[in-house]
Amino acid sequence: RQRDTPPRDPNPMLLSQSPAATHPQLPTSSSRRTRRSAQPCPRGAAAESLLPRGLRPESLPRHVAVVMDGNSRWARARGMPPAFGHEAGRRALVETVRLSRAWGIRALTAFAFSHENWSRPKAEVDFLMGLFERVIHDSVAEFLRDGIRLRVIGDCSRLPASLRRTARDAEEATRDNSQLDLTLAISYSGRRDIVQACRSLAQKVRGELLRPEDIDESLFAGELETSRGSELPCPDLLIRTSGELRLSNFLLWQSAYSELFFTDTLWPDFGEADYLEALCSFQSRDRRFGRRNS
């Protein structure tokens, strides 16, 4: 799609809720009774009956990735501070998660905060880190109820210790869920992900655990952050909102054969109709993966 405005750097994608002064203890693996009441995603004819007209269940992407861009511009257009847009962006993500689960999509990866966003003013970064911590904490009960497994990827060494603990506890509490794999990319860089995978393989070669000639694409992919502790496929569909036409260092290796969908819609306005448009576009494409169809 063509855009009328010049490119802008992507905003951090907030999933905000009202601040809480303190956090009660997260559910742990020993207190997962809530999960037993989770309603499983419909399968077969039941799942098909929930799909909007035009979607074919056999042709849905298994894994959707989203660059959630445009929160600050959305707020600025309304004369409001960025936090107002980030709250609206949170609601858009909640709706996208709900639709993904209802329609039978198995994995959703959302770009929440890029490695480059650390260059923003300290006050803004500190606000975002606290916001991510509160949102992850407050979502665990819902994830347990709905069978959603949470994973956080990115350079965790730069995250506040309390956010690292909250993310780790949430991952542990939801690790047995299987209705939807939700991955939040926080402090994530596609280039850094590739570099750390190379370093990991180099260390194995140096330790004589691996021969250089044994390294192939499968081994390399297994060292990427998106592969650790998970069997997620690479994204079939990557969506970017706000009219920007670039990946912005997101899932560079993993998106080699992803279908790309760009929309001028700002992320807070991204709803069911926009998601449906992206999925219908995906289903209309001929995915050859370099092969020639006879």
ZINORRA-V423338 format. One record per residue. N is the residue number from 1. RES is the residue in three letters. PHI is phi in degrees with one decimal (NA if undefined). OMEGA is omega in whole degrees, -180 to 180 (999 if undefined). NEAR is the number of other ideal C-beta (glycine too) atoms within 8 Angstrom. Layout:
n = [N,N]
res = [RES,RES]
phi = [PHI,PHI]
omega = [OMEGA,OMEGA]
near = [NEAR,NEAR]
//
This chain:
n = [1,2,3,4,5,6,7,8,9,10,11,12,13,14,15,16,17,18,19,20,21,22,23,24,25,26,27,28,29,30,31,32,33,34,35,36,37,38,39,40,41,42,43,44,45,46,47,48,49,50,51,52,53,54,55,56,57,58,59,60,61,62,63,64,65,66,67,68,69,70,71,72,73,74,75,76,77,78,79,80,81,82,83,84,85,86,87,88,89,90,91,92,93,94,95,96,97,98,99,100,101,102,103,104,105,106,107,108,109,110,111,112,113,114,115,116,117,118,119,120,121,122,123,124,125,126,127,128,129,130,131,132,133,134,135,136,137,138,139,140,141,142,143,144,145,146,147,148,149,150,151,152,153,154,155,156,157,158,159,160,161,162,163,164,165,166,167,168,169,170,171,172,173,174,175,176,177,178,179,180,181,182,183,184,185,186,187,188,189,190,191,192,193,194,195,196,197,198,199,200,201,202,203,204,205,206,207,208,209,210,211,212,213,214,215,216,217,218,219,220,221,222,223,224,225,226,227,228,229,230,231,232,233,234,235,236,237,238,239,240,241,242,243,244,245,246,247,248,249,250,251,252,253,254,255,256,257,258,259,260,261,262,263,264,265,266,267,268,269,270,271,272,273,274,275,276,277,278,279,280,281,282,283,284,285,286,287,288,289,290,291,292,293,294]
res = [ARG,GLN,ARG,ASP,THR,PRO,PRO,ARG,ASP,PRO,ASN,PRO,MET,LEU,LEU,SER,GLN,SER,PRO,ALA,ALA,THR,HIS,PRO,GLN,LEU,PRO,THR,SER,SER,SER,ARG,ARG,THR,ARG,ARG,SER,ALA,GLN,PRO,CYS,PRO,ARG,GLY,ALA,ALA,ALA,GLU,SER,LEU,LEU,PRO,ARG,GLY,LEU,ARG,PRO,GLU,SER,LEU,PRO,ARG,HIS,VAL,ALA,VAL,VAL,MET,ASP,GLY,ASN,SER,ARG,TRP,ALA,ARG,ALA,ARG,GLY,MET,PRO,PRO,ALA,PHE,GLY,HIS,GLU,ALA,GLY,ARG,ARG,ALA,LEU,VAL,GLU,THR,VAL,ARG,LEU,SER,ARG,ALA,TRP,GLY,ILE,ARG,ALA,LEU,THR,ALA,PHE,ALA,PHE,SER,HIS,GLU,ASN,TRP,SER,ARG,PRO,LYS,ALA,GLU,VAL,ASP,PHE,LEU,MET,GLY,LEU,PHE,GLU,ARG,VAL,ILE,HIS,ASP,SER,VAL,ALA,GLU,PHE,LEU,ARG,ASP,GLY,ILE,ARG,LEU,ARG,VAL,ILE,GLY,ASP,CYS,SER,ARG,LEU,PRO,ALA,SER,LEU,ARG,ARG,THR,ALA,ARG,ASP,ALA,GLU,GLU,ALA,THR,ARG,ASP,ASN,SER,GLN,LEU,ASP,LEU,THR,LEU,ALA,ILE,SER,TYR,SER,GLY,ARG,ARG,ASP,ILE,VAL,GLN,ALA,CYS,ARG,SER,LEU,ALA,GLN,LYS,VAL,ARG,GLY,GLU,LEU,LEU,ARG,PRO,GLU,ASP,ILE,ASP,GLU,SER,LEU,PHE,ALA,GLY,GLU,LEU,GLU,THR,SER,ARG,GLY,SER,GLU,LEU,PRO,CYS,PRO,ASP,LEU,LEU,ILE,ARG,THR,SER,GLY,GLU,LEU,ARG,LEU,SER,ASN,PHE,LEU,LEU,TRP,GLN,SER,ALA,TYR,SER,GLU,LEU,PHE,PHE,THR,ASP,THR,LEU,TRP,PRO,ASP,PHE,GLY,GLU,ALA,ASP,TYR,LEU,GLU,ALA,LEU,CYS,SER,PHE,GLN,SER,ARG,ASP,ARG,ARG,PHE,GLY,ARG,ARG,ASN,SER]
phi = [NA,-86.7,-121.7,-99.7,-115.8,-69.5,-59.6,-128.3,-70.0,-64.9,-81.7,-63.5,-98.6,-85.7,-119.4,-94.1,-138.4,-61.8,-62.5,-119.6,-70.7,-135.2,-118.0,-67.1,-64.0,-69.4,-61.0,-118.7,-62.7,-88.2,-129.0,-101.0,-61.3,-57.5,-63.0,-65.0,-92.0,-63.3,-81.2,-67.4,-62.8,-61.7,-127.4,62.0,-62.1,-63.7,-65.2,-63.2,-68.9,-86.3,-75.4,-64.0,-59.7,105.0,-96.9,-107.9,-59.8,-74.2,-114.8,-72.6,-66.8,-75.6,-131.3,-113.7,-113.4,-133.6,-95.9,-88.3,-115.3,117.1,-60.1,-67.1,-64.7,-61.0,-69.0,-62.2,-64.4,-106.2,68.6,-116.5,-72.1,-54.7,-57.4,-63.4,-69.4,-67.6,-65.9,-64.4,-65.0,-60.8,-63.9,-65.3,-68.6,-56.0,-67.1,-66.5,-63.1,-61.4,-66.2,-59.2,-66.4,-66.4,-90.9,90.5,-74.6,-92.1,-146.7,-135.7,-117.3,-117.3,-82.4,-97.0,-159.4,-85.2,-60.5,-71.4,-67.7,-64.6,-78.1,-72.5,-53.7,-57.4,-61.8,-68.5,-63.7,-60.3,-61.3,-63.5,-62.5,-64.1,-66.6,-58.8,-61.6,-65.0,-65.6,-60.6,-59.6,-75.2,-93.4,-60.3,-59.7,-66.1,-62.9,-65.3,-65.3,-97.2,72.2,-98.8,-96.4,-103.6,-134.5,-118.8,-120.0,133.0,-79.9,-68.7,-64.2,-96.1,-79.6,-57.4,-58.2,-67.6,-68.8,-60.7,-64.4,-62.4,-64.4,-63.6,-66.0,-67.0,-62.5,-66.5,-66.1,-108.3,-65.6,-92.6,-73.4,-141.6,-78.8,-153.1,-93.6,-107.7,-115.2,-104.3,-94.7,-122.6,59.2,-101.5,-140.8,-62.7,-65.3,-62.8,-59.6,-67.2,-63.1,-67.3,-66.5,-63.1,-62.2,-62.4,-67.1,-63.3,-65.4,-68.0,-67.3,-63.1,-84.2,57.9,-92.4,-156.1,-97.0,-54.1,-70.5,-83.9,-74.4,-134.0,-61.7,-65.9,-62.5,-61.9,-60.0,-67.4,-92.7,-73.8,-61.3,-70.7,-99.7,-71.3,69.4,-154.9,-116.5,-65.0,-73.0,-63.4,-58.8,-80.5,-134.7,-119.7,-108.7,-127.1,-96.6,81.1,86.6,-79.3,-115.9,-155.5,-88.2,54.3,66.7,-112.3,50.3,-64.8,-70.3,-67.5,-96.4,-53.6,-120.2,-71.0,-80.2,-103.0,-132.0,-111.4,-130.9,-75.3,-60.3,-72.0,-53.4,-60.4,-91.7,-72.0,-133.3,-60.1,-64.0,-68.5,-63.5,-62.3,-61.0,-64.7,-69.5,-65.6,-61.9,-59.2,-70.3,-87.1,-94.8,-99.6,-90.2,-100.0,52.6,87.9,-87.8,-103.5,-74.3,-81.1]
omega = [178,178,-178,-178,179,-178,174,176,-178,176,169,-173,-173,173,-166,171,179,-178,175,-177,-179,-179,170,-177,179,170,179,-177,-179,-178,-174,-179,180,-175,-177,-180,180,178,-179,175,178,178,175,-176,180,178,-178,-178,179,-176,174,178,180,178,178,-175,-177,-177,178,173,175,-174,177,174,-175,168,-172,-173,172,-179,-176,178,178,180,-178,179,-180,179,-177,178,-178,-178,178,177,-180,176,176,177,176,-179,179,178,177,-180,179,176,-179,-179,179,-179,-177,-176,174,173,-169,-177,177,178,-176,179,-174,-176,-177,177,180,-180,176,180,178,-180,-176,-179,179,-180,179,178,-179,-179,177,180,178,-179,-179,-177,179,-180,-174,-179,-172,-179,179,179,178,-180,-174,177,-178,177,-179,171,176,179,-179,-179,-176,-178,-179,-180,174,-177,-178,177,178,180,-179,179,-180,180,179,177,180,-178,-174,-169,179,180,-172,-180,179,173,179,179,174,178,-178,-174,-175,175,178,179,179,179,179,-180,-179,175,177,179,-180,179,179,178,178,176,180,179,179,174,-174,175,-180,-178,178,-177,176,-177,-179,178,-180,-179,180,179,180,-176,-179,-177,-174,180,-177,175,-179,171,173,-179,173,-177,176,-177,171,-180,171,174,178,-173,179,-178,179,172,-178,173,-173,178,-172,-175,-177,-180,175,170,-176,178,179,179,177,-180,174,-172,-180,179,-178,-176,-174,-178,179,179,179,178,180,-179,177,176,178,-177,-180,-173,179,-176,-175,-179,178,-179,175,179,-179,999]
near = [7,3,8,4,5,3,6,8,6,11,10,10,17,15,15,11,9,3,7,8,3,4,9,4,5,11,10,10,8,4,7,12,6,11,11,6,7,12,5,7,10,10,7,6,5,8,13,8,7,8,11,6,4,5,13,7,9,4,7,12,11,8,15,14,17,13,15,15,13,15,18,10,12,15,15,10,6,7,4,7,5,11,10,10,17,16,11,12,17,13,9,14,12,9,10,13,12,8,10,11,13,9,12,11,13,7,13,15,16,15,15,12,13,14,11,8,11,8,4,7,5,5,6,9,11,8,9,12,11,9,13,15,13,13,12,15,12,9,10,15,9,8,16,15,10,11,16,14,14,14,11,13,10,13,10,9,4,6,13,7,6,7,12,10,8,13,13,8,11,16,11,9,14,13,8,8,13,5,11,16,11,14,14,14,15,12,13,16,12,13,8,10,14,11,8,10,12,8,8,9,13,8,8,9,12,6,6,5,5,10,5,6,4,7,9,6,5,6,11,12,11,7,11,13,9,13,10,7,3,8,4,11,8,13,14,11,14,16,12,15,15,13,11,13,8,6,11,10,10,14,15,11,12,13,14,6,6,13,11,7,11,10,14,7,10,12,15,12,10,13,8,8,6,12,11,11,9,12,13,10,10,13,10,5,7,4,6,7,5,3,5,4,5,2]
//
